[in-house]
Amino acid sequence: MAEIWENRVDKIIKDKRAKFIELANARVNRAIKDLQLVGNLANKRAYDYTEKDARHIFKALEAEIDKIKDRYKSGSERTNNIFNLE
C-alpha cells in the first residue's frame, strides 16, 4: 500500500514539474518577445516620446520584475496592475 502511495506522489510531483516547465518556457518566451516589442518603441524615426515616458516605462517594468522575484521567494499570489502612460 505504501508503495502505491509513493508512486502516486512521485507521479504528481513529476506532472507538476512537467507542467511548470511547459508553461515557463511558453510564458518566458512570450514575455521576452513582448519586451522586444516595447524596445522597438525606442525608434525615434517612428515614434515620439520623452525621457519621462521612457523612465515611466522602465519603472513599471522593473516594479513588475521585482514583484515576480518576491513571489518566487515567498510563493505568494499575484497582484494586478495596469500600466498607463497618460
C-alpha positions as CSV (number, residue, x, y, z in Angstrom):
1,M,0.0,0.0,0.0
2,A,2.8,2.4,0.9
3,E,4.5,1.7,-2.5
4,I,1.3,2.6,-4.4
5,W,1.1,5.8,-2.4
6,E,4.7,6.7,-3.1
7,N,4.2,6.0,-6.8
8,R,1.2,8.3,-6.9
9,V,3.1,11.1,-5.1
10,D,6.0,10.7,-7.5
11,K,3.7,10.9,-10.5
12,I,2.0,14.1,-9.1
13,I,5.4,15.7,-8.5
14,K,6.6,14.8,-12.0
15,D,3.3,16.0,-13.5
16,K,3.5,19.3,-11.7
17,R,7.2,19.8,-12.7
18,A,6.4,19.0,-16.4
19,K,3.5,21.5,-16.4
20,F,5.8,24.1,-14.8
21,I,8.5,23.6,-17.4
22,E,5.9,23.7,-20.3
23,L,4.3,26.9,-19.0
24,A,7.5,28.6,-18.0
25,N,9.0,28.0,-21.4
26,A,6.0,29.4,-23.2
27,R,5.4,32.4,-20.9
28,V,9.0,33.5,-20.6
29,N,9.5,33.3,-24.3
30,R,6.3,35.4,-24.8
31,A,7.5,37.9,-22.2
32,I,10.8,38.2,-24.0
33,K,9.1,38.8,-27.3
34,D,6.8,41.4,-25.7
35,L,9.8,43.2,-24.1
36,Q,11.5,43.3,-27.5
37,L,8.4,44.9,-28.9
38,V,8.5,47.5,-26.1
39,G,12.1,48.1,-27.1
40,N,11.0,48.8,-30.7
41,L,9.2,51.9,-29.3
42,A,12.7,53.4,-28.8
43,N,12.9,54.1,-32.6
44,K,12.8,57.9,-32.8
45,R,12.2,57.8,-36.5
46,A,8.9,56.1,-35.9
47,Y,7.7,57.3,-32.5
48,D,7.8,60.5,-30.4
49,Y,8.4,60.1,-26.7
50,T,10.1,61.9,-23.9
51,E,12.7,60.8,-21.4
52,K,10.0,61.0,-18.8
53,D,7.9,58.5,-20.9
54,A,10.9,56.1,-21.1
55,R,11.5,56.3,-17.3
56,H,7.9,55.6,-16.7
57,I,8.0,52.5,-18.8
58,F,11.3,51.3,-17.2
59,K,9.9,52.0,-13.7
60,A,6.7,49.9,-14.4
61,L,8.7,47.0,-15.9
62,E,11.2,47.0,-13.1
63,A,8.5,47.1,-10.5
64,E,6.8,44.1,-12.0
65,I,10.1,42.1,-12.2
66,D,10.6,42.9,-8.5
67,K,7.1,41.6,-7.7
68,I,7.8,38.4,-9.6
69,K,11.1,37.9,-7.7
70,D,9.3,38.4,-4.4
71,R,6.6,35.9,-5.4
72,Y,9.3,33.3,-6.1
73,K,10.9,33.9,-2.7
74,S,7.6,33.7,-0.8
75,G,5.3,31.7,-3.1
76,S,2.7,34.4,-2.7
77,E,-0.1,35.2,-5.1
78,R,-0.1,37.9,-7.8
79,T,-1.5,41.4,-7.8
80,N,-3.0,43.1,-10.8
81,N,-1.5,46.3,-12.0
82,I,-2.4,48.1,-15.2
83,F,0.2,50.3,-16.9
84,N,-1.0,53.6,-18.4
85,L,1.4,56.2,-19.7
86,E,-1.0,59.1,-19.6
